[in-house]
């Protein structure tokens, strides 16, 4: 995640986490997202998604237990954060999944 900080008088703007970013609380994720603390390091996501509803750079994944989450998309293991790999066997779009 790339953040820019701008301070104007008492106004301070900063960016929030995107899908797949580390987090400890929901407040660290973008609006409408939650922090999944089951994932190592936390994982900003949207649960109960439907195909086409996830933000750009993410995809709705239907996991083996029928839970649906927006997950960060990837092209290789290197495009995922540490301790995650690029899962290419579930669905059409590869996504970053915890090791």
KAQUI-V336289 format. One line per field, one symbol per residue. psi: psi as a letter, one per 20 degrees, with the letter a starting at -180 (. if undefined). A space follows every 10 residues. Layout:
psi = ???
This chain:
psi = ppqpppoodj ppprqrqrpi qqrhrhiirr pirrooihqp jqoprprkrq piiqrpjrqp porhjjqpqp qprrirhhiq rqjqropjio ahpqqpqp.
